């Protein structure tokens, strides 16, 4: 069961990156490294910046997830 959940999650991430990469010129290697903080931003400020980035893409993520639901295996 855990392997199925991981596989489904991986497929969702893959599809999301594939859709985004068809719209934007992205360095996928850099994107896959995770969040990038501005120099000197640490601690609570870094956490707040990540929360802000997450909030900025929330609507996009929800809309994309809805479109991809039929592609995710049950």
N, CA, C and O of each residue as an XYZ file, in Angstrom:
296
protein
N       0.819     -1.184      0.000
C       0.000      0.000      0.000
C       0.877      1.267      0.000
O       0.605      2.218     -0.733
N       1.917      1.264      0.822
C       2.792      2.438      0.902
C       3.468      2.694     -0.441
O       3.627      3.845     -0.850
N       3.868      1.620     -1.128
C       4.523      1.785     -2.426
C       3.549      2.372     -3.449
O       3.941      3.189     -4.282
N       2.293      1.961     -3.390
C       1.273      2.502     -4.301
C       1.082      4.002     -4.046
O       0.963      4.786     -4.988
N       1.054      4.391     -2.785
C       0.890      5.807     -2.436
C       2.081      6.613     -2.945
O       1.901      7.691     -3.512
N       3.292      6.103     -2.749
C       4.494      6.792     -3.239
C       4.471      6.913     -4.754
O       4.804      7.963     -5.303
N       4.080      5.846     -5.423
C       4.035      5.846     -6.877
C       3.018      6.860     -7.400
O       3.282      7.584     -8.360
N       1.859      6.902     -6.755
C       0.818      7.845     -7.154
C       1.274      9.278     -6.926
O       1.050     10.144     -7.772
N       1.913      9.534     -5.788
C       2.434     10.867     -5.494
C       3.481     11.267     -6.527
O       3.456     12.383     -7.044
N       4.397     10.354     -6.824
C       5.452     10.617     -7.800
C       4.864     10.954     -9.165
O       5.327     11.875     -9.837
N       3.838     10.199     -9.572
C       3.188     10.461    -10.849
C       2.535     11.844    -10.851
O       2.604     12.557    -11.852
N       1.910     12.222     -9.752
C       1.296     13.547     -9.655
C       2.312     14.662     -9.786
O       2.075     15.651    -10.480
N       3.451     14.501     -9.114
C       4.515     15.501     -9.212
C       5.056     15.553    -10.633
O       5.278     16.630    -11.186
N       5.264     14.378    -11.219
C       5.774     14.318    -12.585
C       4.838     15.023    -13.552
O       5.282     15.801    -14.395
N       3.548     14.754    -13.434
C       2.582     15.380    -14.340
C       2.525     16.888    -14.124
O       2.432     17.646    -15.089
N       2.580     17.328    -12.876
C       2.548     18.763    -12.594
C       3.762     19.459    -13.206
O       3.633     20.526    -13.807
N       4.936     18.856    -13.052
C       6.139     19.449    -13.647
C       6.078     19.425    -15.165
O       6.533     20.358    -15.825
N       5.516     18.359    -15.715
C       5.396     18.279    -17.175
C       4.489     19.385    -17.700
O       4.811     20.030    -18.698
N       3.357     19.608    -17.035
C       2.440     20.666    -17.464
C       3.122     22.021    -17.338
O       3.090     22.819    -18.275
N       3.739     22.289    -16.191
C       4.401     23.586    -15.990
C       5.519     23.792    -17.008
O       5.710     24.902    -17.504
N       6.265     22.718    -17.325
C       7.378     22.880    -18.252
C       6.922     23.121    -19.689
O       7.702     23.605    -20.510
N       5.662     22.788    -20.004
C       5.168     23.105    -21.346
C       4.761     24.568    -21.462
O       4.574     25.078    -22.567
N       4.624     25.241    -20.331
C       4.239     26.651    -20.317
C       5.417     27.585    -20.058
O       5.404     28.743    -20.476
N       6.431     27.076    -19.367
C       7.547     27.918    -18.943
C       8.867     27.234    -19.258
O       8.963     26.006    -19.237
N       9.881     28.035    -19.552
C      11.226     27.523    -19.741
C      11.830     27.364    -18.348
O      12.219     28.345    -17.714
N      11.904     26.119    -17.879
C      12.355     25.866    -16.512
C      13.616     25.014    -16.507
O      13.799     24.141    -17.355
N      14.469     25.280    -15.548
C      15.620     24.430    -15.283
C      15.125     23.379    -14.285
O      15.155     23.606    -13.076
N      14.671     22.227    -14.795
C      14.063     21.218    -13.935
C      15.027     20.681    -12.884
O      14.601     20.304    -11.793
N      16.316     20.642    -13.195
C      17.296     20.196    -12.202
C      17.306     21.168    -11.019
O      17.344     20.750     -9.861
N      17.273     22.456    -11.321
C      17.237     23.459    -10.258
C      15.913     23.393     -9.499
O      15.898     23.461     -8.270
N      14.815     23.262    -10.215
C      13.498     23.190     -9.575
C      13.439     21.983     -8.629
O      12.885     22.080     -7.534
N      14.008     20.851     -9.051
C      13.942     19.644     -8.229
C      14.803     19.733     -6.972
O      14.708     18.871     -6.098
N      15.638     20.760     -6.870
C      16.469     20.905     -5.673
C      15.687     21.474     -4.489
O      16.182     21.467     -3.362
N      14.486     21.959     -4.733
C      13.660     22.474     -3.643
C      13.603     23.989     -3.640
O      13.934     24.651     -4.623
N      13.176     24.516     -2.508
C      13.070     25.961     -2.358
C      14.435     26.612     -2.467
O      15.442     26.021     -2.077
N      14.473     27.823     -2.993
C      15.706     28.596     -3.043
C      15.458     29.867     -2.227
O      14.589     30.675     -2.553
N      16.234     30.019     -1.175
C      16.100     31.201     -0.318
C      17.060     32.286     -0.775
O      18.154     32.002     -1.262
N      16.642     33.513     -0.613
C      17.517     34.644     -0.905
C      18.673     34.645      0.088
O      18.502     34.244      1.239
N      19.835     35.089     -0.343
C      20.984     35.150      0.571
C      20.646     35.948      1.828
O      20.069     37.033      1.748
N      21.006     35.410      2.973
C      20.774     36.101      4.231
C      19.404     35.861      4.834
O      19.140     36.305      5.951
N      18.517     35.165      4.117
C      17.188     34.877      4.657
C      17.258     33.546      5.387
O      17.508     32.507      4.776
N      17.038     33.580      6.693
C      17.148     32.375      7.512
C      16.025     32.326      8.543
O      15.301     33.301      8.744
N      15.898     31.180      9.184
C      14.972     31.033     10.294
C      13.532     31.301      9.924
O      13.034     30.801      8.916
N      12.860     32.100     10.752
C      11.444     32.391     10.554
C      11.175     33.100      9.233
O      10.129     32.891      8.618
N      12.106     33.931      8.795
C      11.918     34.641      7.526
C      11.947     33.660      6.359
O      11.188     33.819      5.403
N      12.814     32.645      6.423
C      12.878     31.633      5.367
C      11.602     30.803      5.366
O      11.051     30.510      4.306
N      11.132     30.425      6.547
C       9.884     29.659      6.646
C       8.711     30.474      6.111
O       7.843     29.938      5.423
N       8.684     31.755      6.421
C       7.612     32.626      5.930
C       7.665     32.755      4.411
O       6.625     32.782      3.753
N       8.873     32.836      3.853
C       9.021     32.928      2.397
C       8.519     31.659      1.722
O       7.882     31.735      0.672
N       8.795     30.489      2.308
C       8.305     29.231      1.753
C       6.790     29.148      1.848
O       6.131     28.703      0.909
N       6.231     29.578      2.984
C       4.772     29.596      3.143
C       4.128     30.519      2.115
O       3.081     30.199      1.552
N       4.757     31.660      1.875
C       4.240     32.623      0.894
C       4.280     32.028     -0.525
O       3.348     32.206     -1.310
N       5.367     31.324     -0.835
C       5.480     30.681     -2.147
C       4.417     29.602     -2.302
O       3.802     29.484     -3.361
N       4.197     28.813     -1.251
C       3.157     27.778     -1.289
C       1.781     28.393     -1.510
O       0.991     27.891     -2.310
N       1.497     29.476     -0.803
C       0.197     30.133     -0.926
C      -0.014     30.705     -2.329
O      -1.129     30.701     -2.851
N       1.067     31.195     -2.928
C       0.966     31.801     -4.259
C       0.573     30.788     -5.322
O      -0.039     31.161     -6.324
N       0.910     29.513     -5.130
C       0.603     28.494     -6.143
C      -0.581     27.613     -5.766
O      -0.915     26.677     -6.492
N      -1.213     27.906     -4.642
C      -2.301     27.051     -4.154
C      -3.439     26.907     -5.162
O      -3.900     25.793     -5.412
N      -3.896     28.004     -5.738
C      -4.987     27.931     -6.712
C      -4.563     27.164     -7.961
O      -5.329     26.355     -8.485
N      -3.343     27.415     -8.439
C      -2.809     26.688     -9.585
C      -2.758     25.198     -9.282
O      -3.168     24.381    -10.107
N      -2.258     24.840     -8.108
C      -2.130     23.433     -7.733
C      -3.494     22.757     -7.666
O      -3.648     21.625     -8.124
N      -4.479     23.438     -7.104
C      -5.823     22.864     -7.009
C      -6.430     22.660     -8.393
O      -7.030     21.619     -8.661
N      -6.277     23.639     -9.264
C      -6.826     23.519    -10.622
C      -6.122     22.413    -11.393
O      -6.772     21.637    -12.095
N      -4.806     22.332    -11.273
C      -4.059     21.300    -11.973
C      -4.397     19.918    -11.416
O      -4.559     18.966    -12.180
N      -4.504     19.801    -10.109
C      -4.862     18.517     -9.501
C      -6.209     18.029    -10.015
O      -6.381     16.844    -10.298
N      -7.162     18.947    -10.133
C      -8.484     18.582    -10.648
C      -8.365     18.044    -12.070
O      -9.012     17.053    -12.409
N      -7.555     18.679    -12.896
C      -7.382     18.229    -14.288
C      -6.672     16.875    -14.359
O      -6.936     16.089    -15.268
N      -5.780     16.597    -13.413
C      -4.994     15.372    -13.444
C      -5.648     14.190    -12.724
O      -5.167     13.062    -12.832
N      -6.727     14.434    -11.998
C      -7.342     13.372    -11.199
C      -7.637     12.114    -12.011
O      -7.430     11.006    -11.518
N      -8.108     12.261    -13.226
C      -8.450     11.098    -14.028
C      -7.222     10.316    -14.467
O      -7.340      9.147    -14.835
N      -6.033     10.940    -14.438
C      -4.813     10.251    -14.850
C      -4.154      9.471    -13.716
O      -3.272      8.649    -13.963
N      -4.574      9.721    -12.479
C      -3.968      9.053    -11.334
C      -4.687      7.714    -11.117
O      -5.914      7.673    -11.024
N      -3.914      6.619    -11.036
C      -4.543      5.329    -10.837
C      -5.236      5.239     -9.478
O      -4.783      5.855     -8.514
N      -6.318      4.485     -9.392
C      -7.053      4.370     -8.115
C      -6.261      3.625     -7.055
O      -6.742      3.449     -5.935
